[in-house]
């Protein structure tokens, strides 16, 4: 962990750094000398994180620096929340998968979160998470999945849907470093306690906001087959070596048993979407207004727990 001007960040691999913002991570990738110029920001954290991201960038690359581009693993509010504020300062290209475009151009909201998937207070808190689209059409560039991202010439872009339709991961074959977004996590994202403690454990994508479990399983198995030696995820600490290999292979082999929730609106029936956004959302399994009231009350408690814990980070 490095601290510079009250900004804390950590190294993932050579030329790759991350920063923890509340319960989510963002990453910065500098191209190797001779491979390309500049650096790229991967994801933008929650709303209001712009100043911290800029401070980290200036600590790493010098005052007045700006990225060659911003890459989004997906457009959920905890990964694209500070995009507007960063674009006001940097005004750079934003790369995302074309199936993610409807949620980044104002066309479609994401499927609603499912607070009944269980696993902890963050699942209950998910009823408060925004799913409305943003509109960064002027900066948005669809990723060419054959050519990759021009400003990241050494990184392979992998389509890893399930958590969202256009979710992507980034893989550096040279040192087998993986930036997985929320295709899988390295903590139990449903638990406010696990998030607060940054407790390390390879887990599936966040249950409360994953809308296609069959696709999610295929994506995890695709990433496990790459045999990464380093994995940096959207939620949780960096994992490496044998520990990563053992836990990721276990998740891939037993995904339906350990990752898929036992209940929920997307269990057995995925949300359906295309290049224009959401086309079908399964009906909610909630049966009583009292359950919704309980979920909201528990959500408020969950946010208070996380908020208090962040003061200790």
N, C-alpha and C positions, 0 to 999 in steps of 0.2 A: 504494500500500500504506500502510495506517495502522497505527500501533502504540499501544496504550493499555493500561497495566497488564499488559504482557507478552503482550497478545493482538494478533495481527496479522490484519487483515482488509482487503478491497479493495472498491472501489466498482464496481458493474456498470453502473448507470444511475441516474438520479435516483430516490431512494427505494428502491434495491435494492443490497444489499451481500452479499458472499460471504466465506467463510473456507475455507481449505484445511486439511483434517485428514488427515494422512498422505497418502494417494493419492486422497482423495475430497473433494468440495466440498459445503458447505451454504450456504443463502441465507436472507436476511431481507428481507422486503418490507414497507415502510411505505406505507399508503394515502395518496394525495394529500389535502390538506386539502379538505374538502367532498365527497370521494368515499366516505369511510368512516373509521372510527376504528381506531386501533391498528396493529399489525404482525403479520406471520405468518412462522413459520419453515418453510422448505421443506427437508425431509429432516433427518436427525439424525446422519449420519456413523457411524463405527464405534463399537463398544462402548467406553465409557470416555471419550467425548468431551463428556459433559454439562457438566462444569465449564467447559471452554473455550467452549462455546456460550453458557452463561449469562453468562460474563465478556464475551463479545462483545456480547450483548444489552444488558448494563448499560452498556457503553462507548458504545453507540449511543443508548440510550433512557432511561438513568438507573437508579440502584439500585432493586432490587425490581421491576423491570419484568417483565411476562409477556406472551406472545403472545396474540392473539385465538384462535389455533388453530395446529396443526401440520398441514402438508400433506405427504403422501408421494408422490413421483413413482412409487415402487414400494417393496416391502418387503424387498429383499435386505439382507443383514446389514451391508453398508457404507453403506446409506442409512437403515436403521431401527435400527442397532445401539445407539444411546443413547436410544431412545424410552422404555424403562422408567425409566431414571434421571431423564429430564427430566419425565416425568409425575408422578413422586414430588414434584417441586418445583412444577410448574405446574398439573397436573391439568386440562388443557384438551382441547377436542375435537380428534380426529385425523381428517382427511379423506383418503379414498383411493377409488379406483374400485372398484365392487362386485366386479369380477373379481379384485381383489387381496385381497378380504376373507378368503378361506380361509387365506391365509398370515399373516394378522394376527389370526386368531381361534382358532388352534390346530388347524384342520381338516386342513390339508394341508401337506406339505413342498413346496418347489420341486423341479423336475427337477434331477437332479445336474449338477454342473459337468462340462465335457468337457475334460480336460487335453490332448487330442491335436489340438486345433484349430490349434496352432502360434502363432507370432508373438512368442514371448518367454517369459521365466521366469514371468511372472504367470499365463500359461496353465497351465504345469506346476504352479504353486503352487495353482491353483484346486481341486485335490483336497482341500485342507485348509479351503476356505471353507465355513462352515455354511450349510445350506439348510433347516434345520428351521424350523417356524413359531413365531411369538410369539403372545401372546394379549393384545390390548388392546381386547377386545370392549366393555368398559364405556365407552370413550372414542371408539370408532370410529363415524364417520358416512360413509355412502356418498355420493359426490358425485353430485348431480343434473346430468347432462351437458347438460341444456337450460338450467337456471337458473344453473349454475356454482357457485362457492363464495361464500356470502353475505358472508364477511368479506374477500373480494377482489373487490369488485364490478366493477372495471375490467379484470380479467384473464379471458381466455378459457381454458377447460380443454379440452385436446385429447387424445383417446384415441390413444395411440401404442403399440400392442401389438407384440410380437415379442421384445423383450428379456425381458419378462414379460407375462402375459395382460392385466393391468390397468394397465400402465404409462401414465402421463399426462405431458403437458408443459403448461407455462403460457405464455400469449402475451398481451402488452400491445399492442393495436393502435395506441394513441396514439403510442407511440415505437418500435414494432415490436421490442420486447425479448422474447426467447425464453429461458425456462428449460427446457432439453430433457431433464433427467435423463440417462438412459443410452440414449435413443433414438438419439443419436449422441454422439460424444465429440470433444474438441478436443486429444487426444493419442492416442498408440497405447497403449491400455489394457492390451494383452497384454505390453508390454515394461516390465520393472522399471526399465530404464535411462531410457526415455522418461518414465516417471512421476517418477522421481527428479529429472530435469532439468526437468520441467514443459515438455517440448518440444512446441511448438505444431504441430498438424496435425489437420484435420478427418478423423475416422475413423468407421467404423461402430460399433455397440454392441459392448461387450466380447465377443469371440468365444467365450470359454470358458464363458459362462453365459447365452448367448442361445439360446432353445429353439425359435424359429419364425422362420426367415429370410425366408420369403415375406411374413409380416406386418411384419417389421422393415423390409424394403425399401419397402413401401407407406407406413409411418410416416415414414421419412426423406423420401420424395417429398412427403408431405403437409406436412411442416415446411418443406421447401425452397420450396414454392409460396407460403408466407406471406411470403417475401422479408424475413426478419428483418435488421435492421441491427446488432443486438447478440445474441450467443448466449452463454449461461452454461450449462455442462454439468456432469454429475456428476464427470467426470474431465478435467482439463486447464484451461488458462487461458481467460479471456474472449476472444472473437474479435469483431471489428467490421468494418463497412464492406465495401469491395471485396474484401479478403482473405477474409472470411467468405463473401460471395456466390459468389466464384469457387470456393472449395473445397467449399462445401456443394452447389452445383449439380453439380460434378464427381462428388461422392459419389452424389448422387441419380441422375444419368444413367448411372453405371457401377457401381452398387451390387453387382450380382452378380459383377462382375469384381474389384472392389477390396476389398469388405467381407466377402463370404461366404467362409468358410474352404474350403480345397480338400478337407479331410476332417474327419470328426467324426460323432458319433452323431445330431446334429440336421440334418445336411446331407442334403437330399432327403426327410427324414422328420421332421416337427415333432412336438414333444410336444403332446398334446391335453389341454385342460383346460376346465372350465366353472365355474359359480358355486360348486361344491363342491370345487374343487381339481383336481389332476392326475388324468386318467383314463387316459392312455397315455404311456409313455416308450419311445422306440425303444431297441433293444438297443445296448449299447456295442460299439464296433468294436475295442476292445483285444483282443489275441489271446494275450498272454503275461504271466505274473506278473512277469517281469523288467521289462516296460515300466512296470508300476505301481510297482515298487521304484525305478526310475529317476526316475519322475515325483515321487515323494515326496522323494527325495534332492535333486532339482533344485529342488523347491518350498522346501525348507529353505534352500537357497542363495539363492533369490530373496528370501525374507523377510529374510535377513541383509543382502542388498544394499540393499533398501528401508529397513530399519531403520537401517543405517549412514548412508544418504543423508539420511534425515530429520533427522539431527543437524546437517546443514549448512543446512537450510531456515530 
